[in-house]
Amino acid sequence: MANRLTQIATRTGDDGTTGLGDNTRVRKDSLRVQAMGDVDELNSHIGLLLCEPMPDGVRELLMEVQHQLFNLGGELSIPGFELLKPEAVLALDQALAEHNAALPRLAEFILPAGSRAASQAHVCRTVARRAERTVVALEQLESLKDTPRQYLNRLSDLLFVLARVLNRMDGGDDVYWKSERLARNSD
């Protein structure tokens, strides 16, 4: 990679286009480039989340997610290419089942709040949902494998669960929504 990225400011994008991994050029506002940008933003937010204290297992999981998101970005940058494997979705399923099993059942909606780490996990979750929506929109125009959409869908679920895990560090808890309708019904 070091030999490939010898010059960062090429000025080739000054015309509003960018190069894909297959050497084609597309407009910077294309859905493919938007999807690549959303995935990149998600990866950056996960990097920020990794600056927070967390259990070693969660840290290792998120570091693996960053590598898989880089694979996803690479796949999006090369039309027709596959870098993100279905096994990556299965790994998220396993992590989701493991972490969710250790949490109490939800009786109420929770707010995207709590500890700083949990709040950042919620930001990651919302960016993952946006990336998923962009990939779904791109699928309407171009043929994509199922794995990118499935991975982002599962990742957003996992990030919700990890926010709950992170809120419980050091004895914390979720921040529950105070629903007026539910309060009236419980009286």
N, CA and C atoms as an extended XYZ file, in Angstrom:
561
Properties=species:S:1:pos:R:3:atomname:S:1:resname:S:1:resid:I:1 pbc="F F F"
N         0.822       -1.187        0.000 N   MET     1
C         0.000        0.000        0.000 CA  MET     1
C         0.866        1.251        0.000 C   MET     1
N         2.004        1.206        0.677 N   ALA     2
C         2.863        2.386        0.733 CA  ALA     2
C         3.311        2.798       -0.667 C   ALA     2
N         3.574        1.818       -1.530 N   ASN     3
C         3.990        2.138       -2.888 CA  ASN     3
C         2.835        2.702       -3.709 C   ASN     3
N         1.635        2.354       -3.343 N   ARG     4
C         0.464        2.801       -4.097 CA  ARG     4
C         0.093        4.243       -3.759 C   ARG     4
N         0.220        4.626       -2.509 N   LEU     5
C        -0.183        5.962       -2.072 CA  LEU     5
C         1.040        6.855       -1.900 C   LEU     5
N         1.695        7.145       -2.990 N   THR     6
C         2.890        7.981       -2.907 CA  THR     6
C         2.564        9.453       -2.955 C   THR     6
N         1.383        9.787       -3.502 N   GLN     7
C         0.998       11.185       -3.611 CA  GLN     7
C        -0.446       11.308       -3.138 C   GLN     7
N        -0.690       12.120       -2.112 N   ILE     8
C        -2.035       12.271       -1.567 CA  ILE     8
C        -2.816       13.329       -2.337 C   ILE     8
N        -2.229       14.471       -2.599 N   ALA     9
C        -2.917       15.552       -3.323 CA  ALA     9
C        -2.605       15.430       -4.806 C   ALA     9
N        -3.486       14.705       -5.546 N   THR    10
C        -3.249       14.498       -6.978 CA  THR    10
C        -3.916       15.561       -7.842 C   THR    10
N        -4.884       16.251       -7.287 N   ARG    11
C        -5.665       17.280       -7.983 CA  ARG    11
C        -6.566       16.706       -9.081 C   ARG    11
N        -6.598       15.380       -9.232 N   THR    12
C        -7.456       14.783      -10.263 CA  THR    12
C        -8.930       14.896       -9.892 C   THR    12
N        -9.236       15.124       -8.630 N   GLY    13
C       -10.621       15.275       -8.203 CA  GLY    13
C       -11.137       16.692       -8.267 C   GLY    13
N       -10.314       17.606       -8.720 N   ASP    14
C       -10.738       19.005       -8.802 CA  ASP    14
C       -11.918       19.204       -9.751 C   ASP    14
N       -12.148       18.247      -10.629 N   ASP    15
C       -13.257       18.378      -11.583 CA  ASP    15
C       -14.559       17.779      -11.053 C   ASP    15
N       -14.568       17.343       -9.787 N   GLY    16
C       -15.783       16.795       -9.197 CA  GLY    16
C       -15.938       15.300       -9.395 C   GLY    16
N       -14.866       14.650       -9.836 N   THR    17
C       -14.905       13.200       -9.995 CA  THR    17
C       -13.862       12.569       -9.084 C   THR    17
N       -14.015       11.257       -8.898 N   THR    18
C       -13.027       10.519       -8.123 CA  THR    18
C       -12.787        9.179       -8.802 C   THR    18
N       -11.619        8.625       -8.568 N   GLY    19
C       -11.266        7.353       -9.181 CA  GLY    19
C       -11.686        6.186       -8.312 C   GLY    19
N       -12.267        5.168       -8.941 N   LEU    20
C       -12.595        3.930       -8.246 CA  LEU    20
C       -11.414        2.972       -8.362 C   LEU    20
N       -11.503        1.869       -7.658 N   GLY    21
C       -10.417        0.895       -7.648 CA  GLY    21
C       -10.197        0.201       -8.978 C   GLY    21
N       -11.184        0.267       -9.874 N   ASP    22
C       -11.018       -0.335      -11.201 CA  ASP    22
C       -10.561        0.706      -12.233 C   ASP    22
N       -10.100        1.846      -11.753 N   ASN    23
C        -9.574        2.949      -12.576 CA  ASN    23
C       -10.642        3.717      -13.352 C   ASN    23
N       -11.934        3.468      -13.087 N   THR    24
C       -12.960        4.308      -13.694 CA  THR    24
C       -13.119        5.555      -12.838 C   THR    24
N       -13.678        6.594      -13.420 N   ARG    25
C       -13.924        7.828      -12.698 CA  ARG    25
C       -15.427        8.038      -12.628 C   ARG    25
N       -15.892        8.450      -11.451 N   VAL    26
C       -17.313        8.727      -11.237 CA  VAL    26
C       -17.445       10.055      -10.523 C   VAL    26
N       -18.639       10.626      -10.638 N   ARG    27
C       -18.900       11.885       -9.930 CA  ARG    27
C       -18.836       11.641       -8.424 C   ARG    27
N       -18.365       12.623       -7.695 N   LYS    28
C       -18.229       12.497       -6.246 CA  LYS    28
C       -19.563       12.423       -5.521 C   LYS    28
N       -20.657       12.801       -6.203 N   ASP    29
C       -21.965       12.713       -5.573 CA  ASP    29
C       -22.721       11.443       -5.974 C   ASP    29
N       -22.045       10.497       -6.607 N   SER    30
C       -22.701        9.237       -6.973 CA  SER    30
C       -23.019        8.437       -5.710 C   SER    30
N       -24.033        7.578       -5.797 N   LEU    31
C       -24.402        6.752       -4.642 CA  LEU    31
C       -23.260        5.834       -4.217 C   LEU    31
N       -22.471        5.354       -5.167 N   ARG    32
C       -21.345        4.489       -4.811 CA  ARG    32
C       -20.350        5.250       -3.938 C   ARG    32
N       -20.043        6.470       -4.315 N   VAL    33
C       -19.095        7.273       -3.531 CA  VAL    33
C       -19.721        7.650       -2.185 C   VAL    33
N       -21.026        7.932       -2.171 N   GLN    34
C       -21.700        8.213       -0.900 CA  GLN    34
C       -21.624        7.000        0.028 C   GLN    34
N       -21.854        5.803       -0.519 N   ALA    35
C       -21.768        4.592        0.295 CA  ALA    35
C       -20.350        4.413        0.837 C   ALA    35
N       -19.359        4.631       -0.009 N   MET    36
C       -17.968        4.530        0.438 CA  MET    36
C       -17.693        5.534        1.554 C   MET    36
N       -18.212        6.749        1.401 N   GLY    37
C       -18.009        7.786        2.413 CA  GLY    37
C       -18.705        7.461        3.717 C   GLY    37
N       -19.928        6.921        3.640 N   ASP    38
C       -20.650        6.543        4.869 CA  ASP    38
C       -19.917        5.442        5.614 C   ASP    38
N       -19.381        4.468        4.881 N   VAL    39
C       -18.623        3.381        5.510 CA  VAL    39
C       -17.341        3.923        6.128 C   VAL    39
N       -16.682        4.833        5.443 N   ASP    40
C       -15.466        5.457        5.967 CA  ASP    40
C       -15.775        6.257        7.234 C   ASP    40
N       -16.884        7.007        7.203 N   GLU    41
C       -17.282        7.775        8.388 CA  GLU    41
C       -17.583        6.847        9.563 C   GLU    41
N       -18.275        5.752        9.293 N   LEU    42
C       -18.565        4.771       10.337 CA  LEU    42
C       -17.279        4.222       10.930 C   LEU    42
N       -16.331        3.880       10.081 N   ASN    43
C       -15.057        3.351       10.560 CA  ASN    43
C       -14.334        4.383       11.423 C   ASN    43
N       -14.411        5.647       11.045 N   SER    44
C       -13.782        6.715       11.827 CA  SER    44
C       -14.463        6.876       13.181 C   SER    44
N       -15.786        6.781       13.216 N   HIS    45
C       -16.500        6.871       14.496 CA  HIS    45
C       -16.168        5.684       15.395 C   HIS    45
N       -15.992        4.511       14.810 N   ILE    46
C       -15.586        3.353       15.616 CA  ILE    46
C       -14.182        3.576       16.159 C   ILE    46
N       -13.318        4.184       15.357 N   GLY    47
C       -11.981        4.529       15.854 CA  GLY    47
C       -12.057        5.457       17.052 C   GLY    47
N       -12.978        6.413       17.012 N   LEU    48
C       -13.174        7.309       18.148 CA  LEU    48
C       -13.713        6.538       19.352 C   LEU    48
N       -14.651        5.637       19.128 N   LEU    49
C       -15.171        4.810       20.209 CA  LEU    49
C       -14.060        3.997       20.869 C   LEU    49
N       -13.120        3.533       20.076 N   LEU    50
C       -12.016        2.737       20.618 CA  LEU    50
C       -11.089        3.541       21.525 C   LEU    50
N       -11.219        4.856       21.557 N   CYS    51
C       -10.440        5.696       22.478 CA  CYS    51
C       -10.981        5.613       23.910 C   CYS    51
N       -12.194        5.067       24.052 N   GLU    52
C       -12.851        4.990       25.359 CA  GLU    52
C       -12.484        3.688       26.082 C   GLU    52
N       -12.567        3.698       27.416 N   PRO    53
C       -12.370        2.447       28.157 CA  PRO    53
C       -13.481        1.453       27.816 C   PRO    53
N       -13.111        0.184       27.686 N   MET    54
C       -14.084       -0.866       27.408 CA  MET    54
C       -13.453       -2.218       27.689 C   MET    54
N       -14.284       -3.247       27.839 N   PRO    55
C       -13.734       -4.591       28.047 CA  PRO    55
C       -12.874       -5.018       26.851 C   PRO    55
N       -11.835       -5.790       27.140 N   ASP    56
C       -10.912       -6.227       26.088 CA  ASP    56
C       -11.626       -6.941       24.945 C   ASP    56
N       -12.617       -7.785       25.262 N   GLY    57
C       -13.330       -8.512       24.222 CA  GLY    57
C       -14.089       -7.593       23.284 C   GLY    57
N       -14.675       -6.536       23.827 N   VAL    58
C       -15.386       -5.559       23.005 CA  VAL    58
C       -14.378       -4.807       22.138 C   VAL    58
N       -13.242       -4.455       22.716 N   ARG    59
C       -12.202       -3.744       21.955 CA  ARG    59
C       -11.729       -4.592       20.772 C   ARG    59
N       -11.452       -5.864       21.027 N   GLU    60
C       -10.976       -6.754       19.957 CA  GLU    60
C       -12.040       -6.904       18.869 C   GLU    60
N       -13.286       -7.025       19.270 N   LEU    61
C       -14.388       -7.133       18.320 CA  LEU    61
C       -14.470       -5.888       17.438 C   LEU    61
N       -14.400       -4.714       18.042 N   LEU    62
C       -14.495       -3.470       17.281 CA  LEU    62
C       -13.286       -3.280       16.363 C   LEU    62
N       -12.131       -3.736       16.795 N   MET    63
C       -10.959       -3.644       15.917 CA  MET    63
C       -11.133       -4.545       14.693 C   MET    63
N       -11.706       -5.723       14.886 N   GLU    64
C       -12.000       -6.602       13.744 CA  GLU    64
C       -13.046       -5.965       12.839 C   GLU    64
N       -14.037       -5.325       13.432 N   VAL    65
C       -15.060       -4.628       12.644 CA  VAL    65
C       -14.406       -3.561       11.766 C   VAL    65
N       -13.440       -2.846       12.317 N   GLN    66
C       -12.769       -1.817       11.507 CA  GLN    66
C       -12.110       -2.433       10.269 C   GLN    66
N       -11.480       -3.584       10.435 N   HIS    67
C       -10.852       -4.248        9.290 CA  HIS    67
C       -11.908       -4.681        8.268 C   HIS    67
N       -13.031       -5.203        8.766 N   GLN    68
C       -14.091       -5.636        7.850 CA  GLN    68
C       -14.723       -4.441        7.132 C   GLN    68
N       -14.852       -3.313        7.832 N   LEU    69
C       -15.380       -2.109        7.176 CA  LEU    69
C       -14.414       -1.618        6.096 C   LEU    69
N       -13.129       -1.797        6.330 N   PHE    70
C       -12.160       -1.431        5.299 CA  PHE    70
C       -12.334       -2.344        4.086 C   PHE    70
N       -12.588       -3.647        4.352 N   ASN    71
C       -12.892       -4.566        3.252 CA  ASN    71
C       -14.143       -4.117        2.501 C   ASN    71
N       -15.159       -3.723        3.249 N   LEU    72
C       -16.407       -3.265        2.640 CA  LEU    72
C       -16.159       -2.029        1.781 C   LEU    72
N       -15.396       -1.081        2.292 N   GLY    73
C       -15.061        0.109        1.506 CA  GLY    73
C       -14.313       -0.255        0.234 C   GLY    73
N       -13.405       -1.211        0.346 N   GLY    74
C       -12.678       -1.673       -0.839 CA  GLY    74
C       -13.603       -2.326       -1.850 C   GLY    74
N       -14.545       -3.129       -1.344 N   GLU    75
C       -15.511       -3.772       -2.232 CA  GLU    75
C       -16.373       -2.738       -2.950 C   GLU    75
N       -16.793       -1.717       -2.219 N   LEU    76
C       -17.598       -0.664       -2.837 CA  LEU    76
C       -16.796        0.131       -3.864 C   LEU    76
N       -15.482        0.213       -3.667 N   SER    77
C       -14.660        1.007       -4.586 CA  SER    77
C       -14.290        0.259       -5.865 C   SER    77
N       -14.579       -1.045       -5.898 N   ILE    78
C       -14.271       -1.838       -7.097 CA  ILE    78
C       -15.546       -2.567       -7.515 C   ILE    78
N       -16.326       -1.977       -8.407 N   PRO    79
C       -17.586       -2.607       -8.820 CA  PRO    79
C       -17.392       -4.067       -9.246 C   PRO    79
N       -18.264       -4.946       -8.715 N   GLY    80
C       -18.220       -6.360       -9.063 CA  GLY    80
C       -17.243       -7.192       -8.254 C   GLY    80
N       -16.438       -6.571       -7.408 N   PHE    81
C       -15.424       -7.283       -6.633 CA  PHE    81
C       -15.988       -7.661       -5.275 C   PHE    81
N       -15.492       -8.750       -4.683 N   GLU    82
C       -15.932       -9.169       -3.358 CA  GLU    82
C       -14.740       -9.219       -2.408 C   GLU    82
N       -14.808       -8.423       -1.355 N   LEU    83
C       -13.801       -8.457       -0.296 CA  LEU    83
C       -14.416       -8.847        1.049 C   LEU    83
N       -15.642       -8.429        1.283 N   LEU    84
C       -16.336       -8.725        2.532 CA  LEU    84
C       -17.025      -10.073        2.376 C   LEU    84
N       -16.623      -11.030        3.173 N   LYS    85
C       -17.107      -12.406        3.047 CA  LYS    85
C       -18.319      -12.648        3.942 C   LYS    85
N       -19.189      -13.583        3.568 N   PRO    86
C       -20.356      -13.923        4.399 CA  PRO    86
C       -19.977      -14.340        5.824 C   PRO    86
N       -18.776      -14.874        5.996 N   GLU    87
C       -18.320      -15.263        7.336 CA  GLU    87
C       -18.246      -14.065        8.280 C   GLU    87
N       -18.041      -12.878        7.724 N   ALA    88
C       -17.995      -11.666        8.552 CA  ALA    88
C       -19.362      -11.385        9.162 C   ALA    88
N       -20.433      -11.665        8.419 N   VAL    89
C       -21.787      -11.503        8.946 CA  VAL    89
C       -22.031      -12.525       10.048 C   VAL    89
N       -21.588      -13.759        9.833 N   LEU    90
C       -21.745      -14.802       10.852 CA  LEU    90
C       -21.008      -14.439       12.142 C   LEU    90
N       -19.840      -13.827       12.008 N   ALA    91
C       -19.090      -13.397       13.193 CA  ALA    91
C       -19.875      -12.345       13.973 C   ALA    91
N       -20.540      -11.440       13.257 N   LEU    92
C       -21.376      -10.446       13.940 CA  LEU    92
C       -22.568      -11.111       14.615 C   LEU    92
N       -23.167      -12.098       13.951 N   ASP    93
C       -24.284      -12.835       14.559 CA  ASP    93
C       -23.862      -13.484       15.869 C   ASP    93
N       -22.688      -14.095       15.859 N   GLN    94
C       -22.188      -14.755       17.072 CA  GLN    94
C       -21.931      -13.745       18.182 C   GLN    94
N       -21.314      -12.629       17.845 N   ALA    95
C       -21.035      -11.587       18.838 CA  ALA    95
C       -22.336      -11.004       19.370 C   ALA    95
N       -23.292      -10.809       18.499 N   LEU    96
C       -24.595      -10.277       18.893 CA  LEU    96
C       -25.272      -11.211       19.887 C   LEU    96
N       -25.292      -12.497       19.583 N   ALA    97
C       -25.914      -13.478       20.478 CA  ALA    97
C       -25.197      -13.519       21.828 C   ALA    97
N       -23.882      -13.493       21.802 N   GLU    98
C       -23.089      -13.561       23.041 CA  GLU    98
C       -23.347      -12.351       23.938 C   GLU    98
N       -23.254      -11.163       23.381 N   HIS    99
C       -23.401       -9.959       24.198 CA  HIS    99
C       -24.851       -9.709       24.604 C   HIS    99
N       -25.784      -10.037       23.736 N   ASN   100
C       -27.188       -9.817       24.062 CA  ASN   100
C       -27.646      -10.765       25.170 C   ASN   100
N       -27.096      -11.976       25.201 N   ALA   101
C       -27.480      -12.963       26.216 CA  ALA   101
C       -27.127      -12.494       27.621 C   ALA   101
N       -26.123      -11.648       27.741 N   ALA   102
C       -25.686      -11.171       29.059 CA  ALA   102
C       -26.463       -9.946       29.538 C   ALA   102
N       -27.378       -9.452       28.724 N   LEU   103
C       -28.122       -8.228       29.062 CA  LEU   103
C       -29.536       -8.556       29.512 C   LEU   103
N       -30.100       -7.718       30.391 N   PRO   104
C       -31.516       -7.908       30.737 CA  PRO   104
C       -32.399       -7.570       29.534 C   PRO   104
N       -33.548       -8.208       29.485 N   ARG   105
C       -34.501       -7.914       28.402 CA  ARG   105
C       -34.938       -6.455       28.483 C   ARG   105
N       -35.188       -5.876       27.329 N   LEU   106
C       -35.666       -4.496       27.287 CA  LEU   106
C       -37.161       -4.464       27.575 C   LEU   106
N       -37.555       -3.640       28.523 N   ALA   107
C       -38.973       -3.456       28.829 CA  ALA   107
C       -39.471       -2.124       28.276 C   ALA   107
N       -38.552       -1.282       27.873 N   GLU   108
C       -38.880        0.062       27.402 CA  GLU   108
C       -37.814        0.478       26.396 C   GLU   108
N       -38.128        1.453       25.562 N   PHE   109
C       -37.139        2.009       24.661 CA  PHE   109
C       -36.064        2.714       25.473 C   PHE   109
N       -34.858        2.713       24.935 N   ILE   110
C       -33.782        3.441       25.614 CA  ILE   110
C       -33.351        4.611       24.744 C   ILE   110
N       -32.829        5.620       25.400 N   LEU   111
C       -32.311        6.797       24.701 CA  LEU   111
C       -30.853        6.547       24.310 C   LEU   111
N       -30.387        7.178       23.248 N   PRO   112
C       -28.978        7.060       22.891 CA  PRO   112
C       -28.142        7.930       23.824 C   PRO   112
N       -27.951        7.437       25.025 N   ALA   113
C       -27.297        8.228       26.075 CA  ALA   113
C       -26.628        7.286       27.065 C   ALA   113
N       -26.160        7.871       28.145 N   GLY   114
C       -25.493        7.113       29.196 CA  GLY   114
C       -24.046        7.529       29.283 C   GLY   114
N       -23.176        6.554       29.305 N   SER   115
C       -21.749        6.859       29.371 CA  SER   115
C       -21.280        7.415       28.026 C   SER   115
N       -20.109        8.010       28.033 N   ARG   116
C       -19.555        8.554       26.793 CA  ARG   116
C       -19.313        7.445       25.771 C   ARG   116
N       -18.801        6.307       26.231 N   ALA   117
C       -18.556        5.190       25.317 CA  ALA   117
C       -19.865        4.681       24.727 C   ALA   117
N       -20.896        4.519       25.559 N   ALA   118
C       -22.194        4.044       25.067 CA  ALA   118
C       -22.799        5.046       24.090 C   ALA   118
N       -22.692        6.313       24.401 N   SER   119
C       -23.229        7.341       23.508 CA  SER   119
C       -22.513        7.317       22.165 C   SER   119
N       -21.203        7.117       22.178 N   GLN   120
C       -20.447        7.029       20.921 CA  GLN   120
C       -20.840        5.759       20.154 C   GLN   120
N       -21.121        4.674       20.859 N   ALA   121
C       -21.592        3.452       20.189 CA  ALA   121
C       -22.926        3.724       19.494 C   ALA   121
N       -23.782        4.533       20.122 N   HIS   122
C       -25.048        4.897       19.485 CA  HIS   122
C       -24.815        5.762       18.243 C   HIS   122
N       -23.844        6.658       18.275 N   VAL   123
C       -23.509        7.431       17.078 CA  VAL   123
C       -23.066        6.471       15.975 C   VAL   123
N       -22.223        5.510       16.327 N   CYS   124
C       -21.783        4.513       15.345 CA  CYS   124
C       -22.976        3.751       14.779 C   CYS   124
N       -23.923        3.402       15.633 N   ARG   125
C       -25.124        2.675       15.203 CA  ARG   125
C       -25.901        3.483       14.166 C   ARG   125
N       -26.075        4.780       14.421 N   THR   126
C       -26.858        5.588       13.484 CA  THR   126
C       -26.118        5.789       12.164 C   THR   126
N       -24.811        5.900       12.208 N   VAL   127
C       -24.038        6.025       10.973 CA  VAL   127
C       -24.076        4.699       10.202 C   VAL   127
N       -24.068        3.575       10.921 N   ALA   128
C       -24.190        2.267       10.262 CA  ALA   128
C       -25.532        2.153        9.556 C   ALA   128
N       -26.597        2.645       10.191 N   ARG   129
C       -27.922        2.617        9.548 CA  ARG   129
C       -27.930        3.495        8.295 C   ARG   129
N       -27.283        4.653        8.354 N   ARG   130
C       -27.227        5.513        7.169 CA  ARG   130
C       -26.446        4.829        6.052 C   ARG   130
N       -25.323        4.219        6.400 N   ALA   131
C       -24.532        3.500        5.398 CA  ALA   131
C       -25.361        2.378        4.773 C   ALA   131
N       -26.131        1.688        5.598 N   GLU   132
C       -26.995        0.625        5.088 CA  GLU   132
C       -28.028        1.191        4.106 C   GLU   132
N       -28.648        2.313        4.466 N   ARG   133
C       -29.633        2.925        3.560 CA  ARG   133
C       -28.993        3.323        2.228 C   ARG   133
N       -27.767        3.823        2.284 N   THR   134
C       -27.087        4.223        1.053 CA  THR   134
C       -26.761        3.004        0.193 C   THR   134
N       -26.332        1.917        0.829 N   VAL   135
C       -26.051        0.684        0.089 CA  VAL   135
C       -27.337        0.144       -0.542 C   VAL   135
N       -28.440        0.188        0.197 N   VAL   136
C       -29.722       -0.262       -0.355 CA  VAL   136
C       -30.113        0.600       -1.560 C   VAL   136
N       -29.916        1.895       -1.466 N   ALA   137
C       -30.215        2.781       -2.602 CA  ALA   137
C       -29.310        2.453       -3.789 C   ALA   137
N       -28.040        2.187       -3.526 N   LEU   138
C       -27.105        1.839       -4.587 CA  LEU   138
C       -27.520        0.538       -5.272 C   LEU   138
N       -28.051       -0.398       -4.502 N   GLU   139
C       -28.507       -1.679       -5.061 CA  GLU   139
C       -29.631       -1.495       -6.076 C   GLU   139
N       -30.353       -0.398       -5.985 N   GLN   140
C       -31.420       -0.131       -6.951 CA  GLN   140
C       -30.855        0.252       -8.318 C   GLN   140
N       -29.606        0.714       -8.329 N   LEU   141
C       -28.976        1.160       -9.573 CA  LEU   141
C       -27.935        0.182      -10.112 C   LEU   141
N       -27.260       -0.516       -9.197 N   GLU   142
C       -26.151       -1.380       -9.588 CA  GLU   142
C       -26.248       -2.699       -8.840 C   GLU   142
N       -25.719       -3.724       -9.434 N   SER   143
C       -25.720       -5.040       -8.807 CA  SER   143
C       -24.651       -5.097       -7.711 C   SER   143
N       -25.082       -5.479       -6.511 N   LEU   144
C       -24.161       -5.661       -5.386 CA  LEU   144
C       -24.412       -7.030       -4.771 C   LEU   144
N       -23.426       -7.545       -4.097 N   LYS   145
C       -23.599       -8.772       -3.318 CA  LYS   145
C       -24.499       -8.445       -2.121 C   LYS   145
N       -25.068       -9.475       -1.501 N   ASP   146
C       -25.922       -9.284       -0.330 CA  ASP   146
C       -25.124       -8.949        0.929 C   ASP   146
N       -23.887       -9.408        0.986 N   THR   147
C       -23.097       -9.295        2.213 CA  THR   147
C       -22.932       -7.863        2.713 C   THR   147
N       -22.649       -6.869        1.866 N   PRO   148
C       -22.496       -5.507        2.403 CA  PRO   148
C       -23.739       -5.014        3.148 C   PRO   148
N       -24.906       -5.221        2.565 N   ARG   149
C       -26.156       -4.797        3.214 CA  ARG   149
C       -26.376       -5.574        4.512 C   ARG   149
N       -26.182       -6.878        4.463 N   GLN   150
C       -26.380       -7.711        5.647 CA  GLN   150
C       -25.400       -7.334        6.758 C   GLN   150
N       -24.155       -7.074        6.381 N   TYR   151
C       -23.138       -6.727        7.381 CA  TYR   151
C       -23.505       -5.428        8.093 C   TYR   151
N       -23.896       -4.426        7.331 N   LEU   152
C       -24.242       -3.141        7.944 CA  LEU   152
C       -25.492       -3.257        8.808 C   LEU   152
N       -26.458       -4.047        8.366 N   ASN   153
C       -27.666       -4.258        9.155 CA  ASN   153
C       -27.328       -4.917       10.491 C   ASN   153
N       -26.552       -5.970       10.428 N   ARG   154
C       -26.185       -6.695       11.648 CA  ARG   154
C       -25.283       -5.853       12.547 C   ARG   154
N       -24.387       -5.079       11.925 N   LEU   155
C       -23.480       -4.244       12.700 CA  LEU   155
C       -24.244       -3.191       13.485 C   LEU   155
N       -25.248       -2.595       12.888 N   SER   156
C       -26.011       -1.586       13.630 CA  SER   156
C       -26.717       -2.223       14.828 C   SER   156
N       -27.239       -3.444       14.651 N   ASP   157
C       -27.834       -4.153       15.787 CA  ASP   157
C       -26.794       -4.411       16.872 C   ASP   157
N       -25.624       -4.862       16.455 N   LEU   158
C       -24.560       -5.147       17.418 CA  LEU   158
C       -24.137       -3.877       18.153 C   LEU   158
N       -24.050       -2.767       17.454 N   LEU   159
C       -23.647       -1.517       18.103 CA  LEU   159
C       -24.673       -1.073       19.145 C   LEU   159
N       -25.955       -1.333       18.889 N   PHE   160
C       -26.984       -1.058       19.894 CA  PHE   160
C       -26.735       -1.900       21.141 C   PHE   160
N       -26.481       -3.179       20.939 N   VAL   161
C       -26.225       -4.080       22.071 CA  VAL   161
C       -24.937       -3.673       22.792 C   VAL   161
N       -23.904       -3.325       22.046 N   LEU   162
C       -22.651       -2.912       22.687 CA  LEU   162
C       -22.822       -1.615       23.466 C   LEU   162
N       -23.685       -0.716       23.002 N   ALA   163
C       -23.963        0.502       23.780 CA  ALA   163
C       -24.544        0.110       25.138 C   ALA   163
N       -25.420       -0.868       25.149 N   ARG   164
C       -25.993       -1.340       26.416 CA  ARG   164
C       -24.919       -1.979       27.295 C   ARG   164
N       -24.023       -2.750       26.684 N   VAL   165
C       -22.915       -3.365       27.421 CA  VAL   165
C       -22.036       -2.271       28.026 C   VAL   165
N       -21.699       -1.272       27.226 N   LEU   166
C       -20.819       -0.195       27.694 CA  LEU   166
C       -21.486        0.647       28.776 C   LEU   166
N       -22.804        0.799       28.715 N   ASN   167
C       -23.506        1.531       29.772 CA  ASN   167
C       -23.445        0.788       31.110 C   ASN   167
N       -23.271       -0.512       31.064 N   ARG   168
C       -23.242       -1.300       32.299 CA  ARG   168
C       -21.850       -1.403       32.918 C   ARG   168
N       -20.863       -0.886       32.219 N   MET   169
C       -19.518       -0.876       32.818 CA  MET   169
C       -19.554       -0.040       34.088 C   MET   169
N       -18.880       -0.474       35.087 N   ASP   170
C       -18.771        0.256       36.357 CA  ASP   170
C       -20.140        0.513       36.988 C   ASP   170
N       -21.085       -0.410       36.783 N   GLY   171
C       -22.369       -0.323       37.480 CA  GLY   171
C       -23.404        0.593       36.866 C   GLY   171
N       -23.205        1.079       35.658 N   GLY   172
C       -24.178        1.958       35.013 CA  GLY   172
C       -25.365        1.183       34.462 C   GLY   172
N       -26.238        1.891       33.790 N   ASP   173
C       -27.432        1.277       33.209 CA  ASP   173
C       -27.860        2.081       31.982 C   ASP   173
N       -28.819        1.538       31.249 N   ASP   174
C       -29.388        2.252       30.113 CA  ASP   174
C       -30.151        3.472       30.603 C   ASP   174
N       -30.363        4.416       29.700 N   VAL   175
C       -31.187        5.587       29.982 CA  VAL   175
C       -32.513        5.337       29.274 C   VAL   175
N       -33.569        5.161       30.089 N   TYR   176
C       -34.856        4.769       29.538 CA  TYR   176
C       -35.683        5.975       29.120 C   TYR   176
N       -36.435        5.808       28.036 N   TRP   177
C       -37.345        6.821       27.535 CA  TRP   177
C       -38.529        6.901       28.476 C   TRP   177
N       -38.897        8.099       28.840 N   LYS   178
C       -40.060        8.321       29.705 CA  LYS   178
C       -41.258        8.595       28.803 C   LYS   178
N       -41.919        7.539       28.437 N   SER   179
C       -43.060        7.627       27.536 CA  SER   179
C       -44.303        8.056       28.300 C   SER   179
N       -44.902        9.162       27.867 N   GLU   180
C       -46.138        9.636       28.523 CA  GLU   180
C       -47.266        8.618       28.369 C   GLU   180
N       -47.372        8.012       27.197 N   ARG   181
C       -48.408        7.018       26.953 CA  ARG   181
C       -48.237        5.816       27.884 C   ARG   181
N       -47.016        5.335       28.006 N   LEU   182
C       -46.790        4.190       28.883 CA  LEU   182
C       -47.006        4.564       30.348 C   LEU   182
N       -46.635        5.776       30.713 N   ALA   183
C       -46.849        6.220       32.108 CA  ALA   183
C       -48.337        6.269       32.421 C   ALA   183
N       -49.134        6.761       31.489 N   ARG   184
C       -50.591        6.799       31.699 CA  ARG   184
C       -51.173        5.403       31.807 C   ARG   184
N       -50.693        4.484       30.972 N   ASN   185
C       -51.229        3.115       30.977 CA  ASN   185
C       -50.832        2.329       32.214 C   ASN   185
N       -49.756        2.736       32.885 N   SER   186
C       -49.317        1.992       34.072 CA  SER   186
C       -49.966        2.501       35.343 C   SER   186
N       -50.685        3.610       35.261 N   ASP   187
C       -51.359        4.146       36.450 CA  ASP   187
C       -52.603        3.391       36.800 C   ASP   187
